[in-house]
Amino acid sequence: MSGHNRRRILNDRPVIGILVQLAREELTFRAKMYIAAPNVKHLESAGCRVTPVRLYLSESEYERIFYSINGILLPGGAVDIQSSEFARVSGIFYRLAIQAGDRGDYFPVWGTCLGHQLLTALTAGLNLLRLTDSGNAALPLHFTPEIKSCRMFRDFPPEMMRALGENSLTGHFHKYSITLDDFEANEKLRSFYRVVSTNTDPQGITFVSTMEARKSLHCFESREEEEAALINSCIPTYVQTKKCGRIIYKFD
């Protein structure tokens, strides 16, 4: 089948990877690694199926995974965005996605919280994050003119967009942010991403809350391999931490 014809095929069985995280409270979780269940349900509610992407694999193994799945979610957490294993694996998928994009092969990478911060470091080549007063806040989104051509929000109903822009509906649980000033001062970030929304913390610091970069025909070699890789075989577990209870998928 030619590449031209392959691009005309609609993939109605997308498989999205979620990068697992090290459990900082291993004794509580009784697991070395985990995925927070809301990340899985978020993707499944959009019609995706999910496969966990484990840490500590070889680069060749990650390359095989890359060409089997249709995108990856880099979730929130609390690790070093330059020296951690989470950062190493994220960097591999980031580079593979860039290389694929240069060939006209679309591979989406979504970064939430820590994942979002990590993407700025991967693109800029250095850590530009600054402390902001955004550790536990609900804020409205300040949309930029880029919203008019943004893929991320293009199918949102107008009433929802108004609500997001006028009401404190988006949760912020991060101590560090990429400020708008630092973003605009860095040519690599400015040329690679467009800022879709910003927020301002109580101290008056404006930071980037949504940014979008510049389609995926990947698949597993067999239906059996695909089914075995899905997270469906894992059982979600409720765990109680010092701060709160949460539902996770455990990985050793």
C-alpha positions as CSV (number, residue, x, y, z in Angstrom):
1,M,0.0,0.0,0.0
2,S,1.4,3.4,-1.0
3,G,2.1,6.1,1.6
4,H,-0.4,8.3,-0.1
5,N,-3.2,5.8,0.3
6,R,-2.2,5.0,3.9
7,R,-2.7,8.6,4.8
8,R,-6.3,8.4,3.6
9,I,-7.1,5.6,6.1
10,L,-9.0,6.7,9.3
11,N,-7.6,5.0,12.4
12,D,-10.6,4.2,14.5
13,R,-8.6,2.1,17.0
14,P,-5.9,4.5,18.2
15,V,-3.6,3.3,21.0
16,I,-2.1,6.0,23.1
17,G,0.8,5.4,25.5
18,I,1.0,6.9,29.0
19,L,4.5,7.2,30.5
20,V,4.5,5.6,33.9
21,Q,6.0,7.4,36.9
22,L,8.1,6.3,39.8
23,A,6.2,6.0,43.0
24,R,7.7,8.4,45.5
25,E,5.6,6.8,48.3
26,E,6.5,3.3,47.4
27,L,5.5,1.9,50.8
28,T,2.1,3.4,50.5
29,F,1.5,2.5,46.8
30,R,3.2,-0.9,47.2
31,A,4.5,-0.5,43.7
32,K,7.6,0.9,42.1
33,M,5.8,2.7,39.3
34,Y,2.3,3.8,38.6
35,I,-0.2,5.6,36.3
36,A,-2.9,7.7,37.8
37,A,-6.3,6.3,36.7
38,P,-7.8,9.7,35.7
39,N,-5.2,9.9,32.9
40,V,-6.4,6.6,31.5
41,K,-10.1,7.5,31.8
42,H,-9.4,10.9,30.1
43,L,-8.1,9.1,27.0
44,E,-10.6,6.3,27.0
45,S,-13.5,8.8,27.2
46,A,-12.2,10.3,23.9
47,G,-12.3,6.9,22.2
48,C,-8.6,5.9,22.7
49,R,-7.2,2.7,24.1
50,V,-4.2,3.0,26.5
51,T,-1.0,1.2,26.9
52,P,1.5,1.9,29.7
53,V,5.0,2.9,28.6
54,R,7.4,1.7,31.3
55,L,10.6,3.2,32.4
56,Y,14.1,1.7,32.2
57,L,13.8,0.1,28.7
58,S,16.4,0.5,26.0
59,E,16.2,3.1,23.3
60,S,15.5,0.4,20.7
61,E,12.6,-0.9,22.7
62,Y,11.1,2.6,22.9
63,E,11.6,3.0,19.2
64,R,9.6,-0.2,18.6
65,I,6.8,1.1,20.9
66,F,6.9,4.5,19.1
67,Y,6.0,2.8,15.8
68,S,3.3,0.7,17.4
69,I,1.3,3.5,19.1
70,N,-0.4,6.6,17.9
71,G,0.7,9.2,20.5
72,I,1.9,9.6,24.0
73,L,0.8,11.4,27.1
74,L,3.5,12.7,29.5
75,P,1.6,13.1,32.8
76,G,2.1,15.3,35.8
77,G,4.4,14.4,38.7
78,A,7.4,15.6,40.6
79,V,10.8,14.6,39.2
80,D,13.8,16.4,37.8
81,I,13.0,17.5,34.2
82,Q,16.6,17.1,33.1
83,S,18.2,14.2,35.0
84,S,15.4,11.8,35.8
85,E,14.5,8.5,34.0
86,F,11.1,10.1,33.2
87,A,13.0,12.9,31.4
88,R,15.2,10.5,29.5
89,V,12.3,8.5,28.2
90,S,10.3,11.6,27.4
91,G,13.3,12.9,25.4
92,I,13.5,9.8,23.3
93,F,9.8,10.0,22.3
94,Y,10.2,13.8,21.7
95,R,13.1,13.3,19.4
96,L,11.3,10.4,17.5
97,A,8.2,12.6,17.1
98,I,10.3,15.4,15.7
99,Q,12.0,13.1,13.2
100,A,8.7,11.6,12.2
101,G,7.2,15.1,11.8
102,D,10.0,16.0,9.4
103,R,9.0,13.0,7.3
104,G,5.4,14.1,7.3
105,D,4.4,11.5,9.9
106,Y,2.2,12.9,12.6
107,F,2.8,11.6,16.2
108,P,1.1,13.7,18.9
109,V,2.8,14.3,22.2
110,W,0.7,15.7,25.1
111,G,2.2,17.1,28.2
112,T,0.2,17.8,31.4
113,C,1.8,19.7,34.3
114,L,5.2,18.0,34.6
115,G,4.9,16.8,31.0
116,H,4.2,20.4,29.9
117,Q,7.2,21.7,31.8
118,L,9.4,19.0,30.4
119,L,8.5,19.8,26.8
120,T,9.7,23.4,27.3
121,A,13.0,22.1,28.5
122,L,13.4,19.6,25.7
123,T,12.7,22.3,23.1
124,A,14.7,25.1,24.7
125,G,17.6,22.8,25.6
126,L,17.6,24.2,29.2
127,N,15.4,24.6,32.2
128,L,13.6,28.0,32.1
129,L,11.0,27.2,34.8
130,R,10.4,29.7,37.6
131,L,8.6,29.5,40.9
132,T,5.0,30.8,40.6
133,D,2.2,31.0,43.1
134,S,0.2,28.3,41.4
135,G,0.5,25.3,43.7
136,N,-3.2,25.0,44.4
137,A,-5.3,27.4,42.4
138,A,-8.4,27.5,40.1
139,L,-8.1,30.1,37.4
140,P,-9.8,31.3,34.2
141,L,-7.8,30.9,30.9
142,H,-6.7,34.0,29.2
143,F,-6.9,33.0,25.5
144,T,-4.5,34.5,23.0
145,P,-5.3,35.3,19.3
146,E,-3.9,31.9,18.5
147,I,-7.1,30.4,19.8
148,K,-8.7,31.1,16.3
149,S,-6.5,28.5,14.6
150,C,-5.8,26.2,17.6
151,R,-6.5,22.5,17.0
152,M,-6.8,21.7,20.7
153,F,-9.9,23.8,21.3
154,R,-11.5,24.0,17.9
155,D,-14.3,21.6,18.6
156,F,-15.2,23.1,22.0
157,P,-18.7,24.6,22.2
158,P,-18.8,28.4,22.3
159,E,-20.5,28.4,25.7
160,M,-17.7,26.2,27.1
161,M,-15.0,28.5,25.7
162,R,-16.8,31.5,27.4
163,A,-17.0,29.6,30.7
164,L,-13.3,28.7,30.5
165,G,-12.3,32.3,29.8
166,E,-14.6,33.9,32.4
167,N,-14.7,31.5,35.3
168,S,-12.1,29.8,37.5
169,L,-12.5,26.3,36.1
170,T,-8.9,25.2,35.4
171,G,-6.9,23.6,38.2
172,H,-3.3,24.5,38.8
173,F,-1.2,22.3,41.0
174,H,2.4,23.2,40.0
175,K,5.1,25.2,41.8
176,Y,7.0,26.0,38.6
177,S,5.9,27.5,35.3
178,I,7.3,28.9,32.1
179,T,6.6,32.6,32.3
180,L,5.4,34.4,29.2
181,D,8.4,36.7,29.3
182,D,10.8,33.8,29.3
183,F,8.9,32.0,26.6
184,E,8.9,35.0,24.3
185,A,12.6,35.7,25.0
186,N,13.6,32.2,23.9
187,E,13.7,31.8,20.1
188,K,13.5,28.0,20.1
189,L,10.3,28.0,22.1
190,R,8.8,31.0,20.2
191,S,9.4,29.3,16.8
192,F,8.3,25.8,17.8
193,Y,5.2,26.5,19.9
194,R,2.4,29.0,19.8
195,V,0.9,30.2,23.1
196,V,-2.8,29.5,23.2
197,S,-3.6,30.5,26.8
198,T,-1.9,32.2,29.8
199,N,-2.7,32.6,33.4
200,T,-1.5,35.2,36.0
201,D,-0.7,34.1,39.6
202,P,-1.6,36.3,42.6
203,Q,1.8,37.9,42.5
204,G,1.2,39.2,39.0
205,I,3.4,36.7,37.2
206,T,2.0,35.7,33.8
207,F,2.8,32.1,32.8
208,V,2.0,29.9,29.8
209,S,-0.8,27.4,30.6
210,T,-1.5,26.0,27.1
211,M,0.8,25.8,24.1
212,E,0.5,23.9,20.8
213,A,3.2,22.7,18.5
214,R,3.4,22.1,14.9
215,K,-1.0,13.1,11.8
216,S,-0.2,8.8,13.1
217,L,-0.4,5.7,11.0
218,H,1.5,3.5,13.5
219,C,0.2,0.1,14.5
220,F,1.2,-3.1,16.3
221,E,2.4,-6.0,14.2
222,S,-0.6,-8.1,15.2
223,R,-4.0,-7.7,16.9
224,E,-2.8,-10.1,19.6
225,E,0.3,-8.0,20.4
226,E,-1.9,-4.9,20.5
227,E,-4.4,-6.4,22.9
228,A,-1.6,-7.7,25.2
229,A,-0.1,-4.2,25.4
230,L,-3.3,-2.4,26.5
231,I,-3.8,-1.4,30.1
232,N,-7.1,-3.3,30.2
233,S,-5.3,-6.3,31.8
234,C,-4.2,-4.1,34.8
235,I,-6.5,-3.6,37.8
236,P,-6.8,-0.1,39.2
237,T,-6.2,0.2,42.9
238,Y,-7.2,2.7,45.5
239,V,-4.4,4.0,47.7
240,Q,-4.3,6.4,50.6
241,T,-1.4,8.8,50.7
242,K,-0.6,11.4,53.4
243,K,-2.4,14.1,51.5
244,C,-5.3,12.3,49.7
245,G,-6.7,9.1,48.3
246,R,-6.2,8.3,44.7
247,I,-6.8,5.5,42.2
248,I,-3.7,4.3,40.3
249,Y,-2.5,1.5,38.1
250,K,0.6,-0.2,39.7
251,F,3.7,-1.4,37.9
252,D,6.7,-3.2,39.4
